């Protein structure tokens, strides 16, 4: 299986990186920390126009019909830049709408005119396509819909159907969190399966962002190790620092390779897709969190200050890791899957 990126994929990733460099300044996260939505409307619509929400969507809903690994390479760049916005939810919502036969709604998700957030059903369950219990809303401030997905299945709900929505402060300035209550809320296009293609896509794209975070944390730390001078020499010459950076490099590469491999299995319709996407979510989540934590440590005292940007990567990693089942939550189902 050929895993190296093609020229077209490299150009796609480069275009995404250029967009993120223009619109993804970390100073913007801090400036909009108290805004209702973390992403500016102009940024959201510009990203949609570039196809960030529809690269792998069918052409009849305005998508480009590319493979999931192409989409993952773009989301890797979103992770590197910490560009805020419910991008994973938008892609997954479009997939659910298309598979449910609602091409019109799918097209609105693809062009960004309709947004979707994510529901973490931490204290709720779905019975007979109805969601009941306490839920957590993620990045749904401007959303009409929300994707509810987990071990019991995946589907869409209308945010307006939730009651007692209470927004709370989030450790990540690029995310918005709210508690809410669902009282037999209808779930559209509900698929009672943990191996639904939409869940595979959700895990892969979340993992791609996490892999990007792991890579960026490594790059920032490696540069710091080369330029931070103590006792007349760079701290990177010290074995303890070098070994930690090497561990970070291995973790970041493993996260990327597993994520891309998982994307290929989804694109190919391989029966191993559930195992590989779960593994990607676990490996990438662990890499992003541990690399970001190591980056803070290796920056010394300045790394623990609010003014330094390095903590932003750890905060986003924790939020992404919880979407569609935390990394740790993937282990039990992985072990329970039939072994080849």
C-alpha positions as a Markdown table, in Angstrom:
| # | Residue | x | y | z |
|---|---|---|---|---|
| 1 | Unk | 0.0 | 0.0 | 0.0 |
| 2 | Unk | 1.4 | 3.4 | -1.0 |
| 3 | Unk | 1.4 | 5.7 | 2.0 |
| 4 | Unk | 3.6 | 8.6 | 0.7 |
| 5 | Unk | 1.7 | 11.8 | -0.2 |
| 6 | Unk | 1.1 | 12.5 | -3.9 |
| 7 | Unk | 2.0 | 15.8 | -5.5 |
| 8 | Unk | -1.7 | 16.7 | -5.5 |
| 9 | Unk | -2.0 | 16.0 | -1.8 |
| 10 | Unk | 1.1 | 18.0 | -1.0 |
| 11 | Unk | -0.4 | 21.0 | -2.9 |
| 12 | Unk | -3.7 | 20.5 | -1.0 |
| 13 | Unk | -1.9 | 20.5 | 2.3 |
| 14 | Unk | 0.2 | 23.5 | 1.3 |
| 15 | Unk | -3.0 | 25.5 | 0.4 |
| 16 | Unk | -4.5 | 24.6 | 3.7 |
| 17 | Unk | -1.3 | 25.7 | 5.6 |
| 18 | Unk | -1.3 | 29.0 | 3.7 |
| 19 | Unk | -5.0 | 29.6 | 4.7 |
| 20 | Unk | -4.3 | 28.8 | 8.3 |
| 21 | Unk | -1.2 | 31.1 | 8.3 |
| 22 | Unk | -3.5 | 33.9 | 7.1 |
| 23 | Unk | -6.5 | 33.3 | 9.4 |
| 24 | Unk | -5.2 | 31.2 | 12.2 |
| 25 | Unk | -3.1 | 33.7 | 14.3 |
| 26 | Unk | -3.1 | 32.5 | 17.9 |
| 27 | Unk | -3.6 | 36.1 | 19.0 |
| 28 | Unk | -7.0 | 35.8 | 17.5 |
| 29 | Unk | -7.9 | 33.0 | 19.9 |
| 30 | Unk | -7.2 | 35.2 | 22.9 |
| 31 | Unk | -9.0 | 38.2 | 21.4 |
| 32 | Unk | -12.2 | 36.2 | 20.8 |
| 33 | Unk | -12.0 | 34.3 | 24.1 |
| 34 | Unk | -15.2 | 36.0 | 25.4 |
| 35 | Unk | -17.0 | 36.1 | 22.0 |
| 36 | Unk | -20.1 | 33.8 | 21.6 |
| 37 | Unk | -18.4 | 32.0 | 18.8 |
| 38 | Unk | -14.7 | 31.2 | 18.6 |
| 39 | Unk | -14.5 | 31.4 | 14.8 |
| 40 | Unk | -15.2 | 34.6 | 12.9 |
| 41 | Unk | -17.9 | 34.3 | 10.2 |
| 42 | Unk | -15.6 | 35.5 | 7.5 |
| 43 | Unk | -13.1 | 32.8 | 8.4 |
| 44 | Unk | -15.7 | 30.1 | 8.5 |
| 45 | Unk | -17.2 | 31.0 | 5.1 |
| 46 | Unk | -13.7 | 31.4 | 3.6 |
| 47 | Unk | -12.8 | 27.9 | 4.8 |
| 48 | Unk | -16.1 | 26.5 | 3.3 |
| 49 | Unk | -15.4 | 28.2 | 0.0 |
| 50 | Unk | -12.0 | 26.5 | -0.1 |
| 51 | Unk | -13.7 | 23.2 | 0.4 |
| 52 | Unk | -12.6 | 22.4 | 3.9 |
| 53 | Unk | -16.1 | 21.0 | 4.7 |
| 54 | Unk | -16.7 | 19.2 | 1.5 |
| 55 | Unk | -13.4 | 17.7 | 0.2 |
| 56 | Unk | -14.6 | 14.1 | 0.7 |
| 57 | Unk | -18.3 | 14.9 | 0.2 |
| 58 | Unk | -20.1 | 13.7 | -2.9 |
| 59 | Unk | -20.1 | 16.1 | -5.9 |
| 60 | Unk | -23.9 | 16.3 | -6.1 |
| 61 | Unk | -24.0 | 18.2 | -2.8 |
| 62 | Unk | -21.1 | 20.6 | -3.7 |
| 63 | Unk | -18.3 | 18.4 | -2.5 |
| 64 | Unk | -15.2 | 17.4 | -4.4 |
| 65 | Unk | -15.5 | 13.7 | -4.0 |
| 66 | Unk | -11.9 | 13.3 | -2.8 |
| 67 | Unk | -10.6 | 10.5 | -0.6 |
| 68 | Unk | -10.7 | 10.7 | 3.2 |
| 69 | Unk | -6.9 | 10.8 | 3.5 |
| 70 | Unk | -6.9 | 14.0 | 1.4 |
| 71 | Unk | -9.3 | 15.5 | 3.9 |
| 72 | Unk | -7.2 | 14.3 | 6.8 |
| 73 | Unk | -4.2 | 16.1 | 5.5 |
| 74 | Unk | -6.1 | 19.4 | 5.5 |
| 75 | Unk | -7.4 | 18.8 | 9.0 |
| 76 | Unk | -3.8 | 18.1 | 10.1 |
| 77 | Unk | -3.0 | 21.7 | 9.1 |
| 78 | Unk | -6.1 | 22.9 | 11.1 |
| 79 | Unk | -4.7 | 21.1 | 14.1 |
| 80 | Unk | -1.2 | 22.7 | 13.7 |
| 81 | Unk | -2.6 | 26.2 | 13.6 |
| 82 | Unk | -5.4 | 25.6 | 16.2 |
| 83 | Unk | -7.8 | 27.2 | 13.8 |
| 84 | Unk | -11.1 | 27.2 | 15.8 |
| 85 | Unk | -14.5 | 26.1 | 14.4 |
| 86 | Unk | -16.7 | 23.0 | 14.3 |
| 87 | Unk | -15.1 | 21.6 | 11.2 |
| 88 | Unk | -15.2 | 17.9 | 12.1 |
| 89 | Unk | -18.9 | 18.3 | 13.0 |
| 90 | Unk | -19.7 | 20.0 | 9.7 |
| 91 | Unk | -18.1 | 17.2 | 7.7 |
| 92 | Unk | -19.8 | 14.5 | 9.7 |
| 93 | Unk | -23.2 | 16.2 | 9.5 |
| 94 | Unk | -23.0 | 16.5 | 5.8 |
| 95 | Unk | -22.2 | 12.8 | 5.6 |
| 96 | Unk | -25.1 | 11.9 | 7.8 |
| 97 | Unk | -27.5 | 14.1 | 5.8 |
| 98 | Unk | -26.3 | 12.6 | 2.5 |
| 99 | Unk | -26.6 | 9.0 | 3.7 |
| 100 | Unk | -30.1 | 9.9 | 5.0 |
| 101 | Unk | -31.1 | 11.0 | 1.6 |
| 102 | Unk | -31.3 | 14.8 | 2.4 |
| 103 | Unk | -29.0 | 16.2 | -0.3 |
| 104 | Unk | -30.3 | 19.7 | 0.3 |
| 105 | Unk | -29.3 | 19.7 | 3.9 |
| 106 | Unk | -26.0 | 18.0 | 3.1 |
| 107 | Unk | -25.2 | 20.8 | 0.6 |
| 108 | Unk | -25.9 | 23.5 | 3.3 |
| 109 | Unk | -23.4 | 21.8 | 5.6 |
| 110 | Unk | -20.8 | 21.6 | 2.8 |
| 111 | Unk | -21.1 | 25.3 | 1.8 |
| 112 | Unk | -21.1 | 26.4 | 5.5 |
| 113 | Unk | -24.4 | 28.2 | 5.4 |
| 114 | Unk | -25.7 | 25.8 | 8.1 |
| 115 | Unk | -23.5 | 24.8 | 11.0 |
| 116 | Unk | -23.4 | 21.8 | 13.2 |
| 117 | Unk | -21.8 | 21.4 | 16.7 |
| 118 | Unk | -21.1 | 18.2 | 18.6 |
| 119 | Unk | -23.1 | 16.6 | 21.5 |
| 120 | Unk | -21.2 | 14.6 | 24.0 |
| 121 | Unk | -24.0 | 12.5 | 25.5 |
| 122 | Unk | -22.1 | 12.1 | 28.8 |
| 123 | Unk | -25.2 | 11.4 | 30.9 |
| 124 | Unk | -27.7 | 10.6 | 28.2 |
| 125 | Unk | -28.8 | 7.7 | 25.9 |
| 126 | Unk | -30.7 | 7.2 | 22.7 |
| 127 | Unk | -33.7 | 4.9 | 22.7 |
| 128 | Unk | -36.0 | 4.5 | 19.7 |
| 129 | Unk | -34.1 | 7.4 | 17.9 |
| 130 | Unk | -34.7 | 9.8 | 20.8 |
| 131 | Unk | -32.1 | 11.4 | 23.0 |
| 132 | Unk | -32.8 | 11.7 | 26.7 |
| 133 | Unk | -30.6 | 12.9 | 29.6 |
| 134 | Unk | -27.8 | 15.4 | 30.4 |
| 135 | Unk | -25.6 | 16.3 | 27.4 |
| 136 | Unk | -22.7 | 18.6 | 26.7 |
| 137 | Unk | -22.7 | 20.9 | 23.7 |
| 138 | Unk | -19.4 | 21.6 | 22.0 |
| 139 | Unk | -18.9 | 24.5 | 19.5 |
| 140 | Unk | -22.7 | 24.9 | 18.9 |
| 141 | Unk | -23.1 | 28.6 | 19.7 |
| 142 | Unk | -24.0 | 29.4 | 16.1 |
| 143 | Unk | -25.2 | 26.0 | 15.1 |
| 144 | Unk | -28.7 | 24.9 | 14.1 |
| 145 | Unk | -27.8 | 21.2 | 14.3 |
| 146 | Unk | -25.5 | 19.0 | 16.4 |
| 147 | Unk | -24.0 | 15.6 | 15.8 |
| 148 | Unk | -24.5 | 13.1 | 18.6 |
| 149 | Unk | -22.1 | 10.2 | 18.3 |
| 150 | Unk | -20.6 | 7.5 | 20.5 |
| 151 | Unk | -20.7 | 3.8 | 21.2 |
| 152 | Unk | -24.4 | 3.5 | 20.7 |
| 153 | Unk | -24.4 | 5.1 | 17.2 |
| 154 | Unk | -24.5 | 8.5 | 15.5 |
| 155 | Unk | -27.1 | 10.9 | 14.3 |
| 156 | Unk | -28.3 | 14.6 | 14.1 |
| 157 | Unk | -30.4 | 16.7 | 16.5 |
| 158 | Unk | -31.7 | 20.2 | 16.3 |
| 159 | Unk | -30.0 | 22.4 | 18.9 |
| 160 | Unk | -33.3 | 24.2 | 19.5 |
| 161 | Unk | -34.8 | 21.0 | 20.8 |
| 162 | Unk | -32.5 | 21.0 | 23.8 |
| 163 | Unk | -33.6 | 22.6 | 27.1 |
| 164 | Unk | -31.7 | 24.4 | 29.9 |
| 165 | Unk | -28.7 | 25.3 | 27.7 |
| 166 | Unk | -26.1 | 26.9 | 30.0 |
| 167 | Unk | -22.8 | 28.0 | 28.5 |
| 168 | Unk | -19.8 | 27.6 | 30.8 |
| 169 | Unk | -16.2 | 28.7 | 30.6 |
| 170 | Unk | -13.8 | 26.4 | 28.7 |
| 171 | Unk | -10.1 | 26.0 | 29.3 |
| 172 | Unk | -9.6 | 26.2 | 25.5 |
| 173 | Unk | -10.2 | 29.8 | 24.2 |
| 174 | Unk | -10.9 | 28.3 | 20.8 |
| 175 | Unk | -13.8 | 26.1 | 22.0 |
| 176 | Unk | -17.3 | 26.8 | 23.4 |
| 177 | Unk | -18.9 | 24.4 | 25.9 |
| 178 | Unk | -22.5 | 24.2 | 27.3 |
| 179 | Unk | -24.5 | 21.9 | 29.4 |
| 180 | Unk | -28.0 | 21.1 | 28.4 |
| 181 | Unk | -30.8 | 18.6 | 28.9 |
| 182 | Unk | -32.5 | 16.4 | 26.3 |
| 183 | Unk | -36.1 | 15.3 | 26.9 |
| 184 | Unk | -36.8 | 12.7 | 24.3 |
| 185 | Unk | -35.2 | 14.8 | 21.5 |
| 186 | Unk | -35.7 | 13.3 | 18.1 |
| 187 | Unk | -32.4 | 12.1 | 16.5 |
| 188 | Unk | -32.5 | 12.3 | 12.7 |
| 189 | Unk | -30.7 | 9.8 | 10.5 |
| 190 | Unk | -29.9 | 7.7 | 13.6 |
| 191 | Unk | -27.6 | 4.7 | 12.9 |
| 192 | Unk | -27.4 | 2.5 | 15.9 |
| 193 | Unk | -23.9 | 1.2 | 15.1 |
| 194 | Unk | -20.4 | 2.1 | 16.4 |
| 195 | Unk | -19.0 | 1.1 | 13.0 |
| 196 | Unk | -21.0 | 3.5 | 10.9 |
| 197 | Unk | -19.0 | 5.3 | 8.2 |
| 198 | Unk | -19.8 | 8.7 | 9.7 |
| 199 | Unk | -18.2 | 7.7 | 13.0 |
| 200 | Unk | -15.1 | 6.5 | 11.1 |
| 201 | Unk | -14.9 | 9.9 | 9.4 |
| 202 | Unk | -15.4 | 11.7 | 12.8 |
| 203 | Unk | -12.6 | 9.7 | 14.4 |
| 204 | Unk | -10.2 | 10.1 | 11.5 |
| 205 | Unk | -10.6 | 13.9 | 11.2 |
| 206 | Unk | -10.4 | 14.5 | 14.9 |
| 207 | Unk | -7.3 | 12.3 | 15.0 |
| 208 | Unk | -5.8 | 14.3 | 12.1 |
| 209 | Unk | -6.2 | 17.6 | 14.1 |
| 210 | Unk | -4.7 | 15.9 | 17.1 |
| 211 | Unk | -1.8 | 14.6 | 15.0 |
| 212 | Unk | -1.2 | 18.2 | 13.8 |
| 213 | Unk | -1.1 | 19.4 | 17.4 |
| 214 | Unk | 1.5 | 16.8 | 18.2 |
| 215 | Unk | 3.6 | 17.8 | 15.3 |
| 216 | Unk | 3.4 | 21.5 | 16.1 |
| 217 | Unk | 4.2 | 21.0 | 19.7 |
| 218 | Unk | 7.3 | 19.1 | 18.7 |
| 219 | Unk | 8.4 | 21.8 | 16.2 |
| 220 | Unk | 8.0 | 24.6 | 18.7 |
| 221 | Unk | 9.9 | 22.7 | 21.3 |
| 222 | Unk | 12.7 | 21.6 | 19.0 |
| 223 | Unk | 13.2 | 25.3 | 17.9 |
| 224 | Unk | 13.3 | 26.3 | 21.6 |
| 225 | Unk | 15.8 | 23.7 | 22.4 |
| 226 | Unk | 18.1 | 25.0 | 19.7 |
| 227 | Unk | 17.8 | 28.7 | 20.6 |
| 228 | Unk | 17.5 | 28.7 | 24.4 |
| 229 | Unk | 20.9 | 29.2 | 25.8 |
| 230 | Unk | 21.8 | 28.2 | 29.4 |
| 231 | Unk | 25.4 | 28.1 | 30.8 |
| 232 | Unk | 26.7 | 29.2 | 27.4 |
| 233 | Unk | 25.1 | 26.4 | 25.3 |
| 234 | Unk | 21.7 | 25.5 | 23.8 |
| 235 | Unk | 19.6 | 23.3 | 26.2 |
| 236 | Unk | 19.1 | 20.9 | 23.3 |
| 237 | Unk | 22.6 | 19.5 | 23.8 |
| 238 | Unk | 21.5 | 18.0 | 27.1 |
| 239 | Unk | 20.6 | 14.4 | 26.9 |
| 240 | Unk | 17.4 | 14.7 | 28.9 |
| 241 | Unk | 16.1 | 17.3 | 26.5 |
| 242 | Unk | 17.2 | 15.4 | 23.3 |
| 243 | Unk | 15.6 | 12.2 | 24.5 |
| 244 | Unk | 12.3 | 13.9 | 25.3 |
| 245 | Unk | 12.3 | 15.6 | 21.9 |
| 246 | Unk | 13.1 | 12.2 | 20.2 |
| 247 | Unk | 10.1 | 10.6 | 22.0 |
| 248 | Unk | 7.9 | 13.5 | 20.9 |
| 249 | Unk | 9.0 | 13.0 | 17.3 |
| 250 | Unk | 8.2 | 9.2 | 17.4 |
| 251 | Unk | 4.8 | 9.9 | 18.9 |
| 252 | Unk | 3.9 | 12.6 | 16.3 |
| 253 | Unk | 5.0 | 10.4 | 13.4 |
| 254 | Unk | 3.0 | 7.4 | 14.8 |
| 255 | Unk | -0.1 | 9.6 | 15.2 |
| 256 | Unk | 0.1 | 10.8 | 11.6 |
| 257 | Unk | 0.9 | 7.4 | 10.0 |
| 258 | Unk | -1.9 | 5.7 | 11.9 |
| 259 | Unk | -4.4 | 8.4 | 11.1 |
| 260 | Unk | -3.6 | 8.3 | 7.3 |
| 261 | Unk | -3.7 | 4.5 | 7.4 |
| 262 | Unk | -7.1 | 4.6 | 9.1 |
| 263 | Unk | -8.3 | 7.1 | 6.4 |
| 264 | Unk | -7.2 | 4.7 | 3.7 |
| 265 | Unk | -9.1 | 1.8 | 5.2 |
| 266 | Unk | -12.3 | 4.0 | 5.3 |
| 267 | Unk | -11.8 | 5.1 | 1.7 |
| 268 | Unk | -11.4 | 1.5 | 0.6 |
| 269 | Unk | -14.3 | 0.2 | 2.7 |
| 270 | Unk | -12.0 | -2.2 | 4.4 |
| 271 | Unk | -13.6 | -4.4 | 7.2 |
| 272 | Unk | -10.7 | -3.3 | 9.4 |
| 273 | Unk | -11.9 | 0.3 | 9.4 |
| 274 | Unk | -13.4 | 0.4 | 12.8 |
| 275 | Unk | -10.2 | -1.0 | 14.5 |
| 276 | Unk | -7.9 | 1.4 | 12.6 |
| 277 | Unk | -10.0 | 4.5 | 13.2 |
| 278 | Unk | -10.3 | 3.7 | 16.9 |
| 279 | Unk | -6.6 | 3.1 | 17.0 |
| 280 | Unk | -5.9 | 6.4 | 15.3 |
| 281 | Unk | -8.1 | 8.3 | 17.8 |
| 282 | Unk | -6.3 | 6.7 | 20.7 |
| 283 | Unk | -2.7 | 7.1 | 19.3 |
| 284 | Unk | -3.2 | 10.7 | 18.1 |
| 285 | Unk | -5.0 | 11.8 | 21.2 |
| 286 | Unk | -2.2 | 10.5 | 23.4 |
| 287 | Unk | 0.5 | 12.0 | 21.2 |
| 288 | Unk | -1.1 | 15.4 | 21.2 |
| 289 | Unk | -1.7 | 15.5 | 24.9 |
| 290 | Unk | 1.7 | 14.1 | 25.9 |
| 291 | Unk | 3.7 | 16.2 | 23.3 |
| 292 | Unk | 1.9 | 19.4 | 24.4 |
| 293 | Unk | 2.6 | 18.6 | 28.1 |
| 294 | Unk | 6.3 | 17.8 | 27.3 |
| 295 | Unk | 6.5 | 21.1 | 25.4 |
| 296 | Unk | 5.3 | 23.0 | 28.4 |
| 297 | Unk | 7.8 | 21.2 | 30.6 |
| 298 | Unk | 10.8 | 21.8 | 28.2 |
| 299 | Unk | 10.0 | 25.5 | 28.0 |
| 300 | Unk | 10.7 | 25.7 | 31.7 |
| 301 | Unk | 9.1 | 28.5 | 33.8 |
| 302 | Unk | 7.9 | 30.5 | 30.7 |
| 303 | Unk | 6.0 | 27.5 | 29.5 |
| 304 | Unk | 3.7 | 27.6 | 32.6 |
| 305 | Unk | 2.8 | 31.3 | 32.0 |
| 306 | Unk | -0.5 | 32.4 | 30.5 |
| 307 | Unk | 1.3 | 34.7 | 28.2 |
| 308 | Unk | 3.1 | 31.9 | 26.4 |
| 309 | Unk | 1.2 | 30.2 | 23.6 |
| 310 | Unk | 2.4 | 26.6 | 24.2 |
| 311 | Unk | -0.4 | 25.8 | 26.7 |
| 312 | Unk | -3.0 | 26.5 | 24.0 |
| 313 | Unk | -2.0 | 23.3 | 22.3 |
| 314 | Unk | -2.6 | 21.2 | 25.4 |
| 315 | Unk | -6.0 | 22.7 | 26.0 |
| 316 | Unk | -7.2 | 22.1 | 22.4 |
| 317 | Unk | -5.8 | 18.6 | 22.5 |
| 318 | Unk | -7.9 | 17.8 | 25.6 |
| 319 | Unk | -11.1 | 19.1 | 23.9 |
| 320 | Unk | -10.5 | 17.2 | 20.6 |
| 321 | Unk | -9.6 | 14.1 | 22.5 |
| 322 | Unk | -13.1 | 14.0 | 24.0 |
| 323 | Unk | -15.0 | 14.2 | 20.8 |
| 324 | Unk | -16.8 | 11.1 | 19.5 |
| 325 | Unk | -15.3 | 9.0 | 22.4 |
| 326 | Unk | -12.1 | 9.8 | 24.2 |
| 327 | Unk | -8.9 | 8.2 | 23.2 |
| 328 | Unk | -8.9 | 6.0 | 26.3 |
| 329 | Unk | -12.5 | 5.0 | 25.6 |
| 330 | Unk | -11.4 | 3.4 | 22.4 |
| 331 | Unk | -9.3 | 0.7 | 24.1 |
| 332 | Unk | -12.2 | -1.4 | 25.4 |
| 333 | Unk | -14.0 | -1.6 | 22.0 |
| 334 | Unk | -10.6 | -2.3 | 20.3 |
| 335 | Unk | -10.0 | -5.3 | 22.5 |
| 336 | Unk | -13.5 | -6.5 | 22.0 |
| 337 | Unk | -13.3 | -6.5 | 18.2 |
| 338 | Unk | -12.8 | -9.8 | 16.4 |
| 339 | Unk | -9.1 | -10.4 | 15.8 |
| 340 | Unk | -8.0 | -11.1 | 12.2 |
